[in-house]
């Protein structure tokens, strides 16, 4: 059981992170559709209500749908759009499917069950194919959540970001080679440490093609091998970001990415940065050169000026300017949508103020000399003045969220209060590329509050609240007749008060998960909230919750990308030890002390490890003569100890108490990658 649960976690580690009719067909001008009134079978999605239809129709007055500048950018430079785009792995399993969104081209009007702003974003994200950014820079877009960018050098190409899955990257490379012949790859650049930007590397090159990282950069470039560049800290964050809470993140990501949902009028749509999450095979080839400062590097005659932007959209990230092309790469710092300061799957809060500052720094460094900006999601923007406005508006949005949240916090407002009162300035609110398709103003404001003030709102009633289950049971006890509560909730549902209905029926569900009437009404309310959501991730979350309320826990059906062995081997020794102690049930281990010296022969590292009151403690660079045992092995053998693969430990030597090797992972308890979310 331990081996299975640990393997599940490691397989999910890099599946986070982290699907539109093809071509250039355009539906009719958006109009509200007639309200659907026919009855539906129990357990199936409900149609949009009149309240939802009216809420979605109001967007036509709120936004300028006659402004199609983003559509023009999304289609500009199109070289080839495939008539059909479904990608499979070697076993015939579907990895990526853009054809699943062809229903958008078949409908004459936008359904009431879809926010028209999100519909528009989904349509633009469905434009898949090969595009020219400028003469010498090309992007394959719509072949995964992110873009693959090919930039011509004197004698070959560099590739900036390589998608999430190798199957998708293979197809992107094939599309390029169809138009430009066999590609001579001189270098690969990882813009940042999220898997949708490096996981497809093995669809572009073989591991043996990578340069020797022990050589200097000049020697790597002269070797004829592929140089792989990344910002400082890339490898550590690429491997570790989703390790420590990996199982929880993977389960939560099913809601964020809608992996249990099917694209459609009442299903999932795009989410601002792409159509969704691909489910092929991910890999990792470690960088051979780390960019540690804002430096200029020339690769096969192509000059690249790097700008490090740590702590923005990712802990390790970088922009890059190409003077030869007057082109600026903005990584994921500008993406044509409001991004996440806090991602719904769970992650460390990002620094909105630093994010804004780095965008402005890029404008100051390169803006006057730039004719096109392009990035790892969505489409480029052209013309110097438009570009400067694009960057300034994006920076202003993040800075506004930061400053206004703290302004309200210093007036005594709490996180939830701020999230319900904060509004973007009118001018920013009408800009299509700052719309809330991925991140939202609401949960980003909560992120800023959390960063500075944490979870506690200073009200002592909230210091130590009851668990959700106990709270729900007390609510039901106070409310009395559950049927009467449901009847009142149905009346509020008919009034369009869906958030309140979801809140009150959630209490009934947590008090009694078998109450199917409460589950169904809660699902109906969540569904209407999903239909109204402009954010694709919010829509996914609402609809996923509704689905599981009706059908039960469906975590086993959620699909994810498959991590490779390279990801495990890239864990540092400290990460492995951290993982052991996170997975250890310290209460169960409190009466089982141990101590050992760990010496890793291949890395030259040594550790003194001790379990005290069930807590695993370690110090790097020291050993202790009083230890129960001294274990000498390689880092790979430490991984096998962690996984409980004791039959793969040949060559490991143990001086002293040999049982320590089995005792180290002994109290690692099974992870639960299928835990409940919408019910107790």
C-alpha positions as CSV (number, residue, x, y, z in Angstrom):
1,X,0.0,0.0,0.0
2,X,2.9,2.4,0.8
3,X,4.6,1.7,-2.5
4,X,1.4,2.3,-4.4
5,X,0.5,5.5,-2.6
6,X,4.0,7.0,-3.0
7,X,4.1,6.1,-6.6
8,X,0.7,7.8,-7.1
9,X,2.1,11.0,-5.6
10,X,5.3,11.0,-7.7
11,X,3.3,10.3,-10.9
12,X,1.1,13.3,-10.1
13,X,4.0,15.7,-9.1
14,X,4.4,17.2,-12.5
15,X,0.9,16.8,-13.8
16,X,-0.2,20.2,-12.4
17,X,0.9,22.9,-13.1
18,X,-0.8,23.3,-14.4
19,X,-8.5,21.8,-24.4
20,X,-12.0,24.8,-29.7
21,X,-12.9,24.3,-33.3
22,X,-9.7,24.6,-35.2
23,X,-8.9,26.9,-38.0
24,X,-10.3,30.4,-38.5
25,X,-14.1,29.8,-38.7
26,X,-16.1,32.5,-37.0
27,X,-19.6,32.2,-35.4
28,X,-22.2,34.8,-35.8
29,X,-22.1,38.0,-33.8
30,X,-22.8,37.0,-30.1
31,X,-26.4,37.2,-29.1
32,X,-28.3,35.8,-26.1
33,X,-30.2,32.6,-27.0
34,X,-33.8,31.9,-26.1
35,X,-34.3,30.4,-22.7
36,X,-34.3,26.6,-22.5
37,X,-37.3,25.3,-20.5
38,X,-37.5,21.6,-21.3
39,X,-37.2,19.2,-18.3
40,X,-34.0,17.2,-17.8
41,X,-33.4,13.7,-16.4
42,X,-32.3,13.5,-12.8
43,X,-28.5,13.6,-12.5
44,X,-28.0,15.5,-15.8
45,X,-27.0,19.2,-16.1
46,X,-29.8,21.7,-15.6
47,X,-30.4,24.3,-18.3
48,X,-29.7,27.9,-17.7
49,X,-32.4,29.7,-15.7
50,X,-33.9,33.0,-16.5
51,X,-31.8,34.7,-13.9
52,X,-28.6,33.2,-15.4
53,X,-29.8,34.2,-18.9
54,X,-30.3,37.8,-17.8
55,X,-26.9,37.8,-15.9
56,X,-25.1,36.6,-19.0
57,X,-27.0,39.0,-21.3
58,X,-25.8,41.9,-19.1
59,X,-22.2,41.4,-20.3
60,X,-23.1,42.8,-23.7
61,X,-23.6,46.2,-22.1
62,X,-20.6,45.9,-19.7
63,X,-18.0,45.1,-22.4
64,X,-17.3,46.3,-25.9
65,X,-18.0,43.2,-28.1
66,X,-17.4,45.3,-31.2
67,X,-13.7,45.6,-30.3
68,X,-12.1,42.6,-32.0
69,X,-8.5,43.6,-31.7
70,X,-7.7,40.5,-29.7
71,X,-9.3,38.3,-32.3
72,X,-7.1,40.0,-35.0
73,X,-4.0,39.4,-32.8
74,X,-5.0,35.8,-32.3
75,X,-5.3,35.2,-36.1
76,X,-2.5,37.4,-37.3
77,X,0.4,35.6,-39.1
78,X,-1.5,32.3,-39.5
79,X,0.5,30.0,-41.8
80,X,-1.5,26.8,-41.3
81,X,-4.5,25.7,-39.2
82,X,-5.1,22.0,-39.2
83,X,-8.6,20.9,-40.2
84,X,-8.6,18.5,-37.3
85,X,-6.4,18.3,-34.2
86,X,-6.6,15.3,-31.9
87,X,-3.3,13.9,-30.5
88,X,-2.8,10.4,-29.2
89,X,0.0,8.6,-27.4
90,X,1.7,5.4,-28.6
91,X,-1.0,3.3,-27.0
92,X,-3.8,5.2,-28.7
93,X,-4.9,7.1,-25.6
94,X,-6.1,10.6,-26.4
95,X,-3.7,13.2,-25.1
96,X,-5.1,16.5,-26.6
97,X,-8.3,17.2,-28.4
98,X,-9.1,20.6,-30.0
99,X,-11.9,19.0,-32.1
100,X,-13.9,18.6,-28.9
101,X,-14.6,22.3,-29.1
102,X,-16.0,22.2,-32.6
103,X,-19.5,22.6,-31.1
104,X,-18.8,26.3,-30.9
105,X,-18.8,26.7,-34.6
106,X,-22.1,24.8,-35.0
107,X,-24.2,27.0,-32.8
108,X,-25.8,30.1,-34.2
109,X,-26.0,31.9,-30.9
110,X,-24.1,31.8,-27.6
111,X,-26.1,29.6,-25.2
112,X,-27.4,31.1,-22.0
113,X,-25.3,28.5,-20.1
114,X,-22.1,30.2,-21.2
115,X,-20.8,33.6,-20.1
116,X,-20.3,35.4,-23.5
117,X,-17.0,36.9,-22.5
118,X,-15.6,33.4,-21.7
119,X,-17.2,32.1,-24.9
120,X,-15.1,34.7,-26.8
121,X,-11.9,33.7,-25.0
122,X,-12.5,30.1,-25.7
123,X,-13.1,30.8,-29.4
124,X,-9.8,32.7,-29.7
125,X,-7.9,29.9,-27.8
126,X,-9.3,27.4,-30.2
127,X,-7.3,29.0,-33.1
128,X,-4.7,26.3,-33.4
129,X,-1.8,26.1,-35.9
130,X,1.5,27.6,-37.0
131,X,1.8,31.4,-36.8
132,X,4.4,33.9,-37.8
133,X,5.2,36.3,-35.0
134,X,7.7,38.2,-37.3
135,X,10.1,37.1,-40.0
136,X,12.3,34.6,-38.1
137,X,10.0,33.9,-35.1
138,X,7.2,31.4,-35.2
139,X,4.8,29.9,-32.8
140,X,2.8,26.7,-32.7
141,X,-0.3,27.6,-30.7
142,X,-3.2,25.4,-29.6
143,X,-1.3,22.2,-29.5
144,X,-1.2,22.2,-25.7
145,X,-2.1,24.6,-22.9
146,X,1.1,26.7,-23.7
147,X,2.9,27.8,-26.9
148,X,6.0,26.4,-28.5
149,X,8.1,29.2,-30.0
150,X,10.8,28.7,-32.6
151,X,13.3,31.4,-33.3
152,X,15.8,31.3,-36.2
153,X,19.5,31.6,-35.5
154,X,22.2,32.0,-38.2
155,X,22.3,28.2,-38.9
156,X,19.4,26.7,-37.0
157,X,16.8,27.3,-34.3
158,X,16.3,27.9,-30.6
159,X,13.0,26.8,-29.0
160,X,11.5,28.8,-26.2
161,X,9.3,26.5,-24.1
162,X,8.4,23.0,-25.2
163,X,4.8,22.4,-24.1
164,X,3.7,20.1,-21.4
165,X,3.6,16.6,-23.0
166,X,6.1,15.0,-25.4
167,X,3.3,13.8,-27.8
168,X,2.1,17.4,-28.3
169,X,5.6,18.7,-28.8
170,X,6.3,16.0,-31.4
171,X,3.3,17.2,-33.4
172,X,4.4,20.9,-33.0
173,X,7.8,20.1,-34.2
174,X,6.4,18.1,-37.2
175,X,4.2,21.1,-38.2
176,X,7.3,23.4,-38.1
177,X,9.3,20.9,-40.2
178,X,6.5,20.6,-42.7
179,X,7.1,24.3,-43.6
180,X,10.8,24.8,-42.8
181,X,12.5,21.4,-43.2
182,X,14.4,19.5,-40.6
183,X,15.1,21.6,-37.6
184,X,18.7,22.0,-36.4
185,X,18.0,22.8,-32.7
186,X,20.9,24.9,-31.2
187,X,19.3,25.6,-27.8
188,X,16.2,25.2,-25.7
189,X,15.1,27.9,-23.3
190,X,12.8,27.2,-20.4
191,X,11.1,30.4,-19.5
192,X,10.0,29.3,-16.0
193,X,9.6,26.4,-13.7
194,X,6.0,25.2,-14.5
195,X,5.6,21.8,-16.2
196,X,3.5,23.1,-19.1
197,X,6.7,24.9,-20.3
198,X,9.3,22.1,-20.0
199,X,7.5,18.8,-19.8
200,X,7.4,18.2,-23.5
201,X,11.2,18.3,-24.0
202,X,11.5,14.7,-25.0
203,X,9.2,15.4,-28.0
204,X,11.8,17.8,-29.3
205,X,15.2,16.3,-28.4
206,X,16.6,13.1,-26.9
207,X,18.3,13.3,-23.5
208,X,21.6,12.4,-25.2
209,X,21.3,15.5,-27.4
210,X,21.8,17.8,-24.4
211,X,25.1,19.5,-23.8
212,X,27.4,18.6,-21.0
213,X,26.5,20.9,-18.0
214,X,30.0,20.6,-16.6
215,X,31.4,22.6,-19.6
216,X,31.4,26.3,-19.9
217,X,28.7,27.9,-21.9
218,X,31.2,28.6,-24.7
219,X,32.3,25.0,-24.7
220,X,28.7,23.8,-24.7
221,X,27.9,26.0,-27.7
222,X,31.0,24.7,-29.5
223,X,30.2,21.1,-28.8
224,X,27.4,20.8,-31.3
225,X,25.0,19.6,-28.5
226,X,21.8,21.3,-27.5
227,X,22.3,23.9,-24.8
228,X,19.4,24.1,-22.4
229,X,19.1,27.5,-20.6
230,X,16.8,28.3,-17.7
231,X,16.5,31.0,-15.0
232,X,18.4,30.5,-11.7
233,X,16.6,28.2,-9.4
234,X,14.6,26.5,-12.2
235,X,15.4,22.9,-11.4
236,X,14.8,23.2,-7.6
237,X,11.4,24.8,-8.1
238,X,10.4,22.6,-11.1
239,X,10.7,19.5,-9.0
240,X,9.9,20.8,-5.5
241,X,6.9,23.1,-6.0
242,X,4.4,20.3,-6.2
243,X,6.2,17.7,-4.1
244,X,5.4,18.7,-0.5
245,X,1.6,19.1,-1.1
246,X,1.6,17.1,-4.3
247,X,-1.4,14.8,-3.6
248,X,-3.6,17.6,-2.4
249,X,-2.7,19.8,-5.3
250,X,-3.3,17.0,-7.8
251,X,-6.8,16.3,-6.5
252,X,-7.7,20.1,-6.3
253,X,-6.3,20.5,-9.8
254,X,-9.1,18.2,-11.1
255,X,-11.5,21.0,-10.2
256,X,-9.4,23.8,-11.5
257,X,-8.7,22.2,-14.9
258,X,-12.1,20.4,-15.1
259,X,-10.4,17.0,-15.9
260,X,-13.7,15.2,-15.0
261,X,-15.7,17.4,-17.4
262,X,-16.5,17.2,-21.1
263,X,-16.3,20.3,-23.3
264,X,-19.7,21.6,-24.2
265,X,-22.5,24.1,-23.6
266,X,-22.9,22.9,-20.0
267,X,-19.3,21.6,-19.7
268,X,-15.8,23.0,-19.6
269,X,-14.5,25.8,-21.8
270,X,-11.1,27.6,-22.1
271,X,-9.5,29.1,-19.0
272,X,-7.7,32.2,-20.2
273,X,-4.3,30.7,-20.8
274,X,-5.4,27.8,-23.0
275,X,-8.0,25.2,-23.6
276,X,-7.0,22.9,-20.7
277,X,-4.5,20.4,-19.5
278,X,-3.0,17.8,-21.8
279,X,-2.7,14.2,-20.5
280,X,0.3,12.7,-22.2
281,X,3.8,12.0,-20.9
282,X,6.0,14.7,-19.3
283,X,9.7,14.6,-19.1
284,X,12.6,16.7,-17.8
285,X,16.0,17.3,-19.1
286,X,17.9,19.5,-16.6
287,X,19.3,22.8,-17.7
288,X,22.9,22.8,-18.8
289,X,23.3,26.6,-18.1
290,X,21.6,28.7,-15.5
291,X,20.9,32.4,-16.2
292,X,21.9,34.0,-12.9
293,X,21.8,37.7,-13.8
294,X,20.5,40.1,-16.4
295,X,23.0,39.1,-19.0
296,X,23.4,39.0,-22.8
297,X,24.2,35.7,-24.5
298,X,24.8,35.0,-28.2
299,X,23.7,31.6,-29.6
300,X,24.6,30.8,-33.2
301,X,24.7,34.5,-34.1
302,X,21.5,35.4,-32.3
303,X,21.8,37.9,-29.4
304,X,19.5,37.4,-26.4
305,X,19.2,39.9,-23.6
306,X,17.8,38.2,-20.5
307,X,15.8,39.8,-17.7
308,X,15.3,37.7,-14.6
309,X,11.8,38.1,-13.0
310,X,11.9,35.8,-9.9
311,X,8.8,35.5,-7.7
312,X,6.4,36.7,-10.3
313,X,4.2,34.1,-12.0
314,X,6.7,31.5,-11.0
315,X,9.5,31.4,-8.4
316,X,12.0,31.1,-11.2
317,X,11.2,33.0,-14.4
318,X,12.8,35.2,-17.1
319,X,11.9,37.5,-19.9
320,X,14.1,37.8,-23.0
321,X,14.7,40.5,-25.7
322,X,15.9,39.7,-29.2
323,X,17.4,42.9,-30.7
324,X,17.7,41.4,-34.2
325,X,14.0,40.9,-34.4
326,X,13.0,43.9,-32.1
327,X,10.9,41.2,-30.3
328,X,10.3,40.9,-26.5
329,X,9.5,37.5,-24.9
330,X,7.4,38.1,-21.7
331,X,7.3,34.5,-20.5
332,X,4.1,34.2,-18.4
333,X,4.3,37.7,-16.9
334,X,1.9,39.1,-19.5
335,X,-0.6,36.6,-20.9
336,X,-3.5,38.4,-22.4
337,X,-5.7,37.6,-19.3
338,X,-5.6,38.3,-15.6
339,X,-3.4,35.7,-14.1
340,X,-3.4,34.1,-10.7
341,X,-1.8,35.6,-7.6
342,X,-3.1,32.5,-6.0
343,X,-4.0,29.4,-8.0
344,X,-7.0,27.4,-7.1
345,X,-5.2,24.1,-7.0
346,X,-3.1,25.6,-4.2
347,X,0.4,27.2,-4.3
348,X,2.4,29.8,-2.6
349,X,0.9,33.3,-3.0
350,X,2.7,35.4,-5.7
351,X,3.9,38.9,-5.2
352,X,1.6,41.3,-7.2
353,X,3.8,44.3,-6.6
354,X,7.0,42.6,-7.7
355,X,5.1,41.2,-10.7
356,X,4.0,44.7,-11.8
357,X,7.5,46.1,-11.2
358,X,9.2,43.6,-13.4
359,X,6.7,44.3,-16.2
360,X,7.5,48.0,-16.0
361,X,11.2,47.2,-15.8
362,X,10.9,45.3,-19.1
363,X,9.1,48.2,-20.6
364,X,11.8,50.6,-19.5
365,X,14.6,48.3,-20.8
366,X,13.1,47.3,-24.1
367,X,9.8,49.0,-24.8
368,X,11.0,51.7,-27.2
369,X,13.0,49.1,-29.2
370,X,10.2,46.6,-29.5
371,X,7.8,45.9,-32.4
372,X,6.2,42.8,-31.1
373,X,5.8,41.1,-27.7
374,X,5.1,37.4,-27.5
375,X,4.7,35.0,-24.6
376,X,4.2,31.4,-23.5
377,X,0.3,31.6,-23.6
378,X,-2.1,33.2,-26.0
379,X,-1.1,35.5,-28.9
380,X,1.4,38.3,-29.5
381,X,0.8,42.0,-29.6
382,X,2.3,44.3,-32.1
383,X,3.4,48.0,-32.6
384,X,5.5,49.9,-30.1
385,X,2.8,52.2,-28.6
386,X,0.3,49.4,-28.4
387,X,2.9,47.2,-26.7
388,X,3.7,49.8,-24.1
389,X,0.0,50.3,-23.3
390,X,-0.4,46.5,-23.1
391,X,2.4,46.2,-20.6
392,X,1.4,49.2,-18.6
393,X,-2.2,48.1,-18.3
394,X,-1.2,44.6,-17.2
395,X,1.2,46.0,-14.6
396,X,-1.5,48.5,-13.4
397,X,-4.0,45.6,-12.9
398,X,-1.6,43.7,-10.6
399,X,-0.5,46.8,-8.8
400,X,-4.1,47.9,-8.3
401,X,-5.1,44.6,-6.7
402,X,-2.1,44.8,-4.4
403,X,-2.6,48.4,-3.3
404,X,-6.4,48.5,-3.1
405,X,-6.5,45.3,-1.1
406,X,-4.1,46.7,1.5
407,X,-5.9,50.0,1.4
408,X,-9.1,48.3,2.4
409,X,-7.3,46.0,4.9
410,X,-5.9,49.0,6.7
411,X,-9.5,50.3,7.0
412,X,-10.4,47.1,8.9
413,X,-12.1,45.2,6.1
414,X,-11.6,41.4,6.1
415,X,-10.5,39.2,3.2
416,X,-14.1,38.2,2.2
417,X,-15.3,41.7,2.6
418,X,-12.6,43.0,0.3
419,X,-13.2,40.3,-2.3
420,X,-16.8,41.4,-2.5
421,X,-16.2,45.1,-2.7
422,X,-13.1,45.5,-4.8
423,X,-13.6,46.6,-8.4
424,X,-11.1,47.3,-11.2
425,X,-10.9,50.9,-12.4
426,X,-13.4,51.4,-15.3
427,X,-10.7,51.8,-17.9
428,X,-8.9,48.6,-16.9
429,X,-12.1,46.7,-16.5
430,X,-13.0,47.2,-20.2
431,X,-9.6,46.0,-21.5
432,X,-10.0,42.5,-23.0
433,X,-6.5,41.4,-22.1
434,X,-7.0,42.1,-18.4
435,X,-10.3,40.2,-18.2
436,X,-10.7,37.6,-15.5
437,X,-10.5,34.3,-17.5
438,X,-7.9,32.6,-15.4
439,X,-7.3,34.5,-12.2
440,X,-10.1,36.7,-10.8
441,X,-10.1,40.0,-8.9
442,X,-11.9,38.2,-6.1
443,X,-9.5,35.4,-5.3
444,X,-6.5,37.5,-6.2
445,X,-7.5,40.1,-3.6
446,X,-7.8,37.3,-1.0
447,X,-4.2,36.3,-2.0
448,X,-2.8,39.7,-1.3
449,X,-4.6,39.7,2.1
450,X,-3.2,36.3,2.8
451,X,0.3,37.3,1.9
452,X,0.4,40.2,4.3
453,X,-2.2,39.2,7.0
454,X,-2.7,35.4,6.7
455,X,-6.0,33.5,7.3
456,X,-7.0,35.1,10.5
457,X,-9.4,38.1,10.3
458,X,-8.8,39.2,13.9
459,X,-12.2,38.2,15.0
460,X,-11.6,35.7,17.9
461,X,-14.8,33.8,17.0
462,X,-12.8,32.6,14.0
463,X,-9.7,31.6,15.9
464,X,-10.7,27.9,16.4
465,X,-13.9,27.2,14.6
466,X,-15.6,23.8,14.6
467,X,-14.8,21.4,11.7
468,X,-17.1,21.7,8.6
469,X,-18.9,18.5,9.6
470,X,-19.5,19.6,13.2
471,X,-20.6,23.0,12.1
472,X,-23.0,21.6,9.6
473,X,-24.6,19.3,12.2
474,X,-25.1,22.2,14.6
475,X,-26.7,24.2,11.7
476,X,-29.1,21.4,11.0
477,X,-29.9,21.1,14.7
478,X,-30.7,24.8,14.9
479,X,-32.5,25.0,11.6
480,X,-34.8,22.1,12.5
481,X,-36.9,20.7,9.7
482,X,-34.5,19.9,6.8
483,X,-37.4,19.7,4.4
484,X,-38.5,23.2,5.4
485,X,-35.0,24.5,4.8
486,X,-34.8,22.9,1.4
487,X,-38.2,24.4,0.5
488,X,-36.9,27.9,1.5
489,X,-33.7,27.2,-0.5
490,X,-35.7,26.3,-3.6
491,X,-37.6,29.5,-3.3
492,X,-34.3,31.4,-3.1
493,X,-33.1,29.4,-6.1
494,X,-36.1,30.6,-8.1
495,X,-35.1,34.1,-7.2
496,X,-31.6,33.6,-8.6
497,X,-29.8,33.6,-5.2
498,X,-27.5,30.8,-6.2
499,X,-24.5,31.6,-3.9
500,X,-26.7,31.6,-0.8
501,X,-28.5,28.4,-2.0
502,X,-25.1,26.7,-2.5
503,X,-24.0,27.8,1.0
504,X,-27.0,26.6,2.9
505,X,-27.4,23.3,1.0
506,X,-23.7,22.6,1.5
507,X,-24.4,22.6,5.3
508,X,-27.2,20.0,4.7
509,X,-24.8,17.9,2.7
510,X,-22.0,18.0,5.2
511,X,-24.5,17.1,8.0
512,X,-25.9,14.2,6.0
513,X,-24.1,13.3,2.8
514,X,-26.9,10.8,1.9
515,X,-29.5,13.7,1.6
516,X,-29.8,13.5,-2.2
517,X,-32.3,16.3,-2.4
518,X,-29.9,18.7,-0.8
519,X,-27.1,17.4,-3.0
520,X,-29.1,18.0,-6.1
521,X,-30.2,21.5,-5.2
522,X,-26.6,22.4,-4.2
523,X,-25.5,21.0,-7.6
524,X,-28.2,23.0,-9.4
525,X,-27.0,26.2,-7.7
526,X,-23.3,25.5,-8.4
527,X,-24.2,24.9,-12.0
528,X,-25.9,28.3,-12.5
529,X,-22.8,29.9,-10.9
530,X,-20.7,28.1,-13.3
531,X,-22.7,29.1,-16.3
532,X,-22.4,32.8,-15.2
533,X,-18.6,32.6,-14.5
534,X,-16.3,34.6,-16.7
535,X,-13.3,32.7,-15.3
536,X,-12.8,29.3,-16.9
537,X,-11.3,27.9,-13.7
538,X,-14.2,29.1,-11.7
539,X,-16.6,27.5,-14.2
540,X,-14.6,24.2,-14.0
541,X,-14.7,24.3,-10.2
542,X,-18.5,25.0,-10.0
543,X,-19.3,22.3,-12.6
544,X,-17.0,19.7,-11.1
545,X,-18.6,20.2,-7.7
546,X,-22.1,19.8,-9.2
547,X,-21.0,16.7,-11.0
548,X,-19.7,15.0,-7.9
549,X,-22.7,16.0,-5.8
550,X,-24.9,14.2,-8.3
551,X,-22.6,11.2,-9.1
552,X,-20.3,10.9,-6.1
553,X,-16.5,11.1,-5.9
554,X,-15.2,10.8,-9.5
555,X,-11.5,11.4,-8.7
556,X,-10.5,8.1,-10.3
557,X,-11.9,9.4,-13.6
558,X,-9.8,12.5,-13.6
559,X,-7.0,12.3,-16.1
560,X,-3.5,13.7,-15.6
561,X,-0.2,13.8,-17.4
562,X,2.2,11.0,-16.6
563,X,5.5,12.0,-15.1
564,X,8.8,10.3,-16.1
565,X,11.5,8.8,-14.0
566,X,13.6,11.9,-14.8
567,X,11.4,13.9,-12.5
568,X,12.0,11.6,-9.5
569,X,15.7,11.5,-10.1
570,X,15.9,15.2,-10.2
571,X,14.8,15.4,-6.6
572,X,17.6,16.6,-4.3
573,X,18.5,14.5,-1.3
574,X,16.9,17.2,0.9
575,X,13.6,16.9,-1.1
576,X,13.6,13.1,-0.6
577,X,14.2,13.5,3.2
578,X,11.5,16.3,3.4
579,X,9.1,14.0,1.5
580,X,9.8,11.1,4.0
581,X,9.0,13.3,7.0
582,X,5.9,14.9,5.4
583,X,4.5,11.5,4.7
584,X,5.4,10.2,8.1
585,X,2.7,9.9,10.7
586,X,4.6,11.6,13.5
587,X,2.0,10.6,16.1
588,X,2.3,6.9,15.2
589,X,6.1,7.2,15.1
590,X,6.6,9.0,18.4
591,X,7.7,5.9,20.3
592,X,10.1,4.7,17.6
593,X,13.2,6.8,17.8
594,X,16.1,6.2,15.4
595,X,19.3,7.9,14.3
596,X,21.6,7.4,11.3
597,X,24.3,8.9,9.3
598,X,23.6,9.1,5.6
599,X,26.5,9.3,3.2
600,X,25.7,9.7,-0.6
601,X,28.6,8.5,-2.6
602,X,27.6,10.1,-5.9
603,X,26.8,13.6,-4.7
604,X,29.4,13.7,-1.8
605,X,26.7,14.8,0.6
606,X,26.3,13.6,4.2
607,X,23.5,14.0,6.7
608,X,22.8,13.2,10.3
609,X,19.2,12.1,10.7
610,X,17.3,11.6,13.9
611,X,13.7,10.8,14.8
612,X,12.7,12.6,17.9
613,X,9.1,12.2,19.3
614,X,8.1,11.0,15.9
615,X,9.6,14.0,14.1
616,X,12.3,13.4,11.6
617,X,15.1,16.0,11.9
618,X,18.2,16.2,9.8
619,X,21.4,18.3,9.5
620,X,23.4,18.4,6.3
621,X,27.1,18.2,6.2
622,X,27.6,16.5,9.5
623,X,27.7,12.9,10.9
624,X,27.5,11.7,14.5
625,X,29.4,8.8,16.1
626,X,26.5,8.0,18.3
627,X,24.2,7.2,15.4
628,X,22.4,3.8,15.4
629,X,23.8,3.2,11.9
630,X,25.7,4.7,9.0
631,X,24.1,4.1,5.6
632,X,26.3,4.6,2.5
633,X,24.5,4.7,-0.8
634,X,23.7,6.7,-3.9
635,X,20.9,9.2,-4.3
636,X,19.0,6.7,-6.4
637,X,19.3,4.1,-3.6
638,X,18.0,6.7,-1.2
639,X,15.0,7.1,-3.5
640,X,14.5,3.3,-3.4
641,X,14.7,3.4,0.4
642,X,12.0,6.1,0.4
643,X,9.8,4.0,-1.9
644,X,10.4,0.8,0.1
645,X,12.1,-1.0,-2.7
646,X,14.6,-2.8,-0.6
647,X,15.3,-5.4,-3.3
648,X,16.9,-2.6,-5.3
649,X,19.5,-1.6,-2.8
650,X,22.4,-3.7,-3.9
651,X,25.6,-1.8,-3.2
652,X,24.2,-0.1,-0.2
653,X,26.3,-0.6,2.9
654,X,25.0,-0.3,6.5
655,X,27.3,-0.2,9.5
656,X,25.5,-0.7,12.8
657,X,21.8,-1.5,13.2
658,X,20.6,-2.6,9.7
659,X,16.9,-2.3,10.7
660,X,17.3,1.5,10.5
661,X,17.0,1.3,6.7
662,X,13.5,-0.2,7.0
663,X,12.7,2.0,10.0
664,X,13.3,5.3,8.1
665,X,10.2,5.0,5.9
666,X,8.3,2.7,8.2
667,X,5.6,5.2,9.3
668,X,5.0,6.8,5.9
669,X,1.3,6.5,5.7
670,X,-0.8,6.1,2.4
671,X,-1.6,9.3,0.6
672,X,-5.3,9.7,-0.4
673,X,-5.3,11.2,-4.0
674,X,-9.1,10.6,-4.2
675,X,-10.2,12.5,-1.1
676,X,-13.6,14.2,-1.0
677,X,-14.0,17.9,-1.7
678,X,-17.7,18.7,-2.1
679,X,-18.8,16.4,0.8
680,X,-17.2,15.3,4.1
